Amino acid sequence: FDAAFLAANPRPGNRYDYFCEPHFVLGMVGSVTVNPCMPGTQVYCTAKVNSQLCIPQIGFQGTPGLSQPGPFEVTGTQLINQKPGLLFYGLLGRVNVPFLGGTLCASPPLKRTPIQFSGGNVGAPDCSGTVTFDFKAWLQAGSDGLLGAGSVVRGQYFYRDPAHGDGTGAGLTDAIEFGICP
């Protein structure tokens, strides 16, 4: 069962009956309850080493559930300080393709969240920048009509790194994958 199947075939309590032809003859039938939050929240893929030789990281805190209390925060740490960035995400799976001198980890089409600033130390570039995005607030505001219970999201942070030696001026974290719970 994947998110597309669950969305196209809703059942009360996410309970689905099944049978397999050989087992049906033997009377082996049953039902299964599907957890739309699967596969759980995971960090995956490879971040791009930035101009200050740090490895930026994506992280999270909370549960990506519409009815769960508290926020679901997606964080980016070890970013270049005082620079703009944003979280982008897709719903069609994982990829691992070259992108801006690093790796694109979420399959297009991609959606972008609003621009954030990394903060951190003022002055010379370092890796003290961080960003935090409350994905649950984004869901509850209805900012993307394609998102709902059962959706599986893959996301990654992009941020400015103008001193990067590859000339792209871009930084990328690793990626996050999470299912949206009811």
N, C-alpha and C positions, 0 to 999 in steps of 0.2 A: 504494500500500500504506500503510495507516495502522496504528496500534498495535492497534486492535480486530481488524483482519484478521489481523495477525501472531499475535495471541494465540489467535484461533479456528482458525487454519490453520498450525500449526507445521510446519516442514520442516527436515530436517538441514542445518545450515550456513546457514539462512535462504535457501536457493536455491529459486527458484520458476520453473517452466516457464511459457511463455506462447506464444500465437499470436494474430494478428489475422486475421480472416476473409479480407480481400483479400490479405494477405501469405502466408497458408497455401497458397493456390492457387499462389503463385509459389515455394513452398518456403522462405519466410522465417519460420522459427520459432527459438526460442532459450530461454535462461534468463537470469535476473537474480538477483544476490545482493543482498538487502536489508539495509541497515545499520539495526538497530533503534535506534541512537543518534540517528538523524536526527530533528529538523532541526538538531541541535547545540545548544549552550548559547547562548541569546540573552537580552539585556535588552531589554524593550519597555515600552510604556505610559507614563503620565505620573504622576509623584509629586505629592503634595500639599505645597505650600509650608507649612512649619510656623510656629509662633508667633514664632520667632526669625529668620524670613525666610530660612531655609536650605532647600535642596531635598534631602531624604533620598534616598539611593541604595542600590539593591540591587546586589550583586556576587557573585562566586564565585571559588573557587580549587580546582583539582583536576579529576578526571574522574568523572562520575556512573556509574561502572561497578562492578558487583558484584565482579568479579575484578581490578579495577585496584588497584594499591597506593596507600596513603595515603587521607586523607579527601577528601570532596567537601563543601567548606564554602560555605554560602550566607550572605552577610554583609549587614548593614544599617549604613550609616554616615550621619553628619550628622543623627542622631536627637537628640531632647531628652535631656539627661543625667539619670541617676538615675531612669529611668522603666521600668515593665514594658512588655513587648511580646512578640509571637510571630509566627512564620511560619505563614501559612495557605496551602493549596494545593488545586488541583482537577485533575481528569484529563480534563475534557470540553471543553477549548478555551479560547481567549481571549475576553474580553468587554471592553467599554469603556462602563461604565454609571456614573452618579452613585452615590456611596457615602460616607457620613459626611463630606460636604463635599469629597470628592476623587473618585477614580476606582477602581472595582473592576475589576481586570484579569484575574482568573481566574474561570472559569465554575463556579458551584455545581453539585453539592454540594461544599462545602469541608471540608477536614480541618484541624485546628489542631495545631501542635506545642506542647510545653510552654512555659510562660511563662519568659521570660528578663528580666534587668535590664540596662539599657543602660550602666550605669557612667558613666565620664567624670568631668568636674570636679564637685567637691562645692560646693554653694552655689547661686548664682543660675543660672537656666535659661540654657543655651547649646546649641550643636550638637555637643558632644563625645561624645555617646552612640553606642555601637556594640553590635551583637549579632552573634553567629556561631553557626550551627547546622550540625552535621555530618549532612548528609542521608544519606550512605552508612552511618553508624552506625545511623540510623533504619531504613534498608532492611534491614541485616544483622540487626537485632534483631527484625524481623518486625512492626514497630509498625503497619503498615497492610497487610492481606492483599491489597488490590487493586493494590499496587505490585509490579512485577517487571520483568525485562528486556523491553524494547519499550514500556513505559509512557512516555507523554509528560506531564510535570508542568509546571504553571504555578503559580508561587507569588509571594507578596507579603508584606511585613512590615506589621503593624499595631502601633502603639505609642501610649501615652498622651501627650497634649499638652494638659494642663488649661488652659493660658493661651491656647489658640487662640481667635481672635476670632469664629469661626463658631458657637461654643457646643457643638460636638460632643465636645470633649475628646480628639479622635482625630487621629493622624498616619498616613500611608500612604506607603510607598516606591513606586517604579516596580516592575516585575515581572520575573520570570525564567522562561524556558522551557527545559527540557532533557529529552532522552530518556535513559532508563536503559539502559545498555549491559550486556551479559552479563558 
